[in-house]
Amino acid sequence: MNDHASYNGHESDLLTVPEAAKLLRISRNLAYELVARRELPCVRLGRVIRVPRTSLDAWIASQAASGVTDAALGSESGSRQQRLM
């Protein structure tokens, strides 16, 4: 059985780094860099690296939330700078 295939019609709980990269629409190399910098959640099983699907979903949600916060802060400081000029 292929470990990348669905099991009983469900998605795999553990993704390879290239599979996670594909879901994130980033390059494979960037995904490995994020793993090396411990920014992307992963599990190491010896030399094998897997990304838990639930952890990836939570990471995406936290990144989206911080992006919204950063964008809101950025627009606020930008308008403040315009008023100062």
N, C-alpha and C positions, 0 to 999 in steps of 0.2 A: 504494500500500500504506500502511496506517495504521501509523505508527511506534509506536503503543501496543500493537499486536497482537503475538501470539506470532510468532516466526520459526521455521519448521520444527518447530512444536510445542514449542519451548523458550521459557521466560520471557525477557523482554528483560533484557539485562545492565545497561542504563542505565534508571533509573526517573526519572520527573518528580518534582518535590517533592510535588505532590498525591498521586501514587501511593505514594510513600514514607510520607507522612502516613497514608494509608489503611491500609497494612500495619502501621504503628505504633499505629494507632487513636488518633491525636492530630489536632488541628485543622490545617488547611492553614496558618493564620497562625503557629501554634507551630512547625511544620516550617520555615517560612521564617525565623523568629526564630533557630532552632537553626543554620540555614545561615549567617545573618548573623553569629552569634556564633562561627562556626567550630567548633561542637560536633558537628554532623552532617556526616559526610564527603560531599563533593560534588566535582563536576568542572564547571568553567565553560568553556563553548564560546561565546565571545563574550558575548552577553546571555543565553544559554540555560544553565540550571542542570540538571545531571543527577546522580543519586545512583547510584553503582555498586552493584549488588545484593550483590556479595561484600563490599564495604566496609560496607554497611548490616548484613549478617549478622554481621560481625565486631564492629561497633559495638554491636549488640544484645547479643552475648555478653559484651562487656566491661562494658556497663552492668549486665547481670544479675549478673556476678561482683562488681562493686563494690557493688551493692545488697545482695547476700548478706553481704559483708564488713561493710558499714555496719550492717546489721540485727544481725549477731552482736556487733559492738562496742557498739551501742546497748543491747542487752539485757544485756550484761555490765556496762556502766557503770550501767544502771538498777538492777540487783540490788545493785551496790556502794553506790549511794546509799541504797537501802532499809536496808542493814546499818548505815550510818552514822547513820541517824536513830534 
